[in-house]
Amino acid sequence: MSYILGLTGGIGMGKSTLSTYLKTLGFCVLDADQIARKVVKKGTPGLRRLVQTFGQKILTPEGDLDRAVLGKIVFDDPKMLAKLNTVMIPLIKAEYLTQIAHAKSAKVIVLDAPLLFEQGYDELCDAVVTVSLPQTLQIKRIMARDHLAKEDALARIKHQLPDEIRRKKATVVLDSSGTVEETRAQMIKWLKTNHLIER
């Protein structure tokens, strides 16, 4: 039976870096962002449902999903975002469950999901790790990585679950305000303590 480890964290907190590292340990990492792209590829029922919901304007001339156009439609409109979630959440969850079933021979399956708690994936997990750091540093990292103004970085943070709620819900909180190596060391210590890797 596989051990299912949830991995989450706010934008700019280092979740993706940690996810990449967990792959090097031989863990089976299932990435929610990749799954979200897969379920709306050209020709999928998911993309057809999005077109039914938002119209042909969300397609590129080649018939692929135009993420920029869809993003503009939903980003500042809670009703449109709710419509998007009504389509996407069941599709992503179904694909997650399919991939978990296919990966059942893996010792550890990592569910890498920024919206892990919001979408109820924590219910599938044996434990949940969240990465966390002070918001001032989070804003600096988002601004540097995505070339955004401070107000745009804050807007993206505002659209996610508050960090203090993730911290309360998680099994373990990793402080990612230091170096990548320091964050990894915290992860390794927890994995060893829980016998998920050799001491």
C-alpha positions in Angstrom: 0.0 0.0 0.0 1.4 3.4 -1.0 1.9 6.2 1.5 0.2 9.3 0.1 1.9 12.6 1.0 0.3 15.9 0.2 2.5 18.8 -0.8 1.2 22.3 -0.8 2.2 25.9 -0.2 1.4 29.4 -1.4 2.6 31.0 -4.6 6.4 31.8 -4.4 7.0 29.7 -1.3 9.1 27.0 -2.9 6.7 24.1 -3.4 7.7 23.3 -6.9 11.4 23.3 -5.9 10.6 20.8 -3.2 8.5 18.7 -5.5 11.4 18.4 -8.0 13.6 17.2 -5.1 11.1 14.6 -4.0 11.2 13.1 -7.6 15.0 12.6 -7.2 14.2 10.4 -4.1 12.3 8.1 -6.4 8.8 9.2 -5.2 6.0 9.2 -7.6 5.0 12.9 -7.9 1.5 13.7 -9.3 1.4 17.4 -10.2 -2.0 19.0 -10.1 -0.9 21.7 -12.6 0.1 19.1 -15.1 -3.1 17.2 -14.5 -5.1 20.4 -15.0 -3.5 20.8 -18.4 -4.0 17.2 -19.4 -7.7 17.2 -18.7 -8.3 20.2 -21.1 -6.0 19.2 -23.9 -7.3 19.6 -27.5 -10.0 16.9 -28.2 -10.8 16.1 -24.5 -14.3 16.2 -23.0 -12.9 18.7 -20.5 -12.0 21.2 -23.2 -15.4 20.7 -24.8 -17.1 21.5 -21.5 -15.0 24.6 -21.0 -16.1 25.8 -24.5 -19.7 25.1 -23.7 -19.3 27.2 -20.5 -17.2 30.1 -21.8 -17.6 30.0 -25.6 -15.2 29.6 -28.6 -13.3 32.8 -27.6 -11.2 30.7 -25.2 -9.7 28.7 -28.0 -6.6 29.5 -30.0 -6.8 29.4 -33.9 -5.4 25.9 -33.6 -8.2 24.8 -31.3 -6.2 24.6 -28.1 -7.2 26.3 -24.8 -6.0 29.9 -24.7 -5.1 30.1 -21.0 -4.4 33.8 -21.1 -7.9 34.6 -22.4 -9.6 32.2 -19.9 -7.5 33.7 -17.1 -8.7 37.2 -18.0 -12.3 36.1 -17.9 -12.1 34.4 -14.5 -9.4 36.2 -12.6 -11.4 39.1 -11.1 -14.9 37.7 -11.5 -15.9 35.3 -8.6 -19.0 34.0 -10.6 -16.9 33.1 -13.6 -14.2 31.5 -11.4 -16.9 29.4 -9.7 -18.1 28.3 -13.2 -14.5 27.3 -14.0 -14.1 25.4 -10.8 -17.4 23.6 -11.4 -15.9 22.2 -14.6 -12.3 21.7 -13.6 -12.4 20.3 -10.0 -14.3 17.1 -10.8 -12.1 16.5 -13.9 -8.8 17.0 -11.9 -10.0 14.8 -9.0 -11.0 12.0 -11.3 -7.6 12.1 -13.1 -5.8 12.2 -9.7 -7.7 9.1 -8.6 -6.8 7.3 -11.8 -3.2 8.2 -11.5 -3.0 7.2 -7.9 -4.5 3.8 -8.8 -1.9 3.3 -11.5 0.9 4.3 -9.1 -0.1 1.9 -6.4 3.2 0.0 -6.6 5.1 3.1 -5.5 6.2 3.3 -1.9 5.4 7.0 -1.7 3.0 9.0 -3.9 3.2 12.8 -3.6 0.1 14.8 -4.4 1.7 18.2 -5.4 -1.2 20.6 -5.4 -1.3 24.4 -4.6 -5.1 24.1 -3.8 -4.7 20.8 -1.9 -6.9 21.9 1.0 -9.3 24.0 -1.0 -10.2 21.0 -3.3 -10.3 18.4 -0.6 -7.2 16.4 -1.7 -6.0 16.3 1.9 -8.6 13.6 2.5 -6.7 11.3 0.2 -3.4 11.8 2.1 -1.7 10.1 5.0 0.1 13.4 5.8 0.4 16.9 4.3 3.5 19.0 4.1 3.2 22.7 3.5 6.0 25.1 2.8 5.7 28.5 4.4 7.6 31.8 4.7 6.8 35.4 5.8 4.6 37.3 3.3 7.2 40.1 2.8 9.6 37.5 1.5 6.9 35.8 -0.5 6.1 39.0 -2.3 9.7 39.7 -3.1 10.1 36.2 -4.6 6.9 36.5 -6.7 8.0 39.9 -8.0 11.4 38.7 -8.9 10.3 35.4 -10.4 7.3 36.6 -12.4 8.4 40.2 -13.0 5.3 41.6 -11.3 4.5 44.8 -9.5 3.9 44.5 -5.8 0.1 45.0 -6.1 -0.1 42.2 -8.7 1.9 39.9 -6.5 -0.5 40.7 -3.6 -3.5 40.0 -5.9 -2.2 36.5 -6.6 -1.6 35.8 -2.9 -5.2 37.1 -2.1 -6.7 34.4 -4.5 -5.2 31.6 -2.4 -6.0 30.1 1.0 -4.3 32.2 3.8 -0.9 30.8 4.8 -2.0 30.6 8.5 -4.9 28.3 7.6 -2.6 26.0 5.5 -0.2 25.9 8.5 -2.9 24.9 10.9 -4.2 22.1 8.6 -0.9 20.6 7.6 0.8 17.7 9.3 4.2 19.4 9.0 5.2 22.9 8.1 8.6 23.5 6.4 10.1 27.0 6.7 11.3 27.9 3.2 12.6 31.3 4.0 16.2 30.1 4.0 18.2 28.4 1.3 16.9 25.5 -0.9 19.3 23.2 1.0 17.9 24.3 4.4 14.4 23.5 3.2 15.5 20.1 1.9 17.2 19.3 5.2 13.9 19.9 7.0 12.1 17.6 4.5 14.7 14.9 4.8 14.6 14.9 8.6 10.8 14.5 8.6 10.9 11.7 5.9 13.5 9.8 8.0 11.6 10.2 11.2 8.5 8.8 9.5 10.5 5.9 7.9 9.8 7.0 4.3 13.5 7.1 3.4 16.5 5.3 5.0 18.1 6.9 8.0 
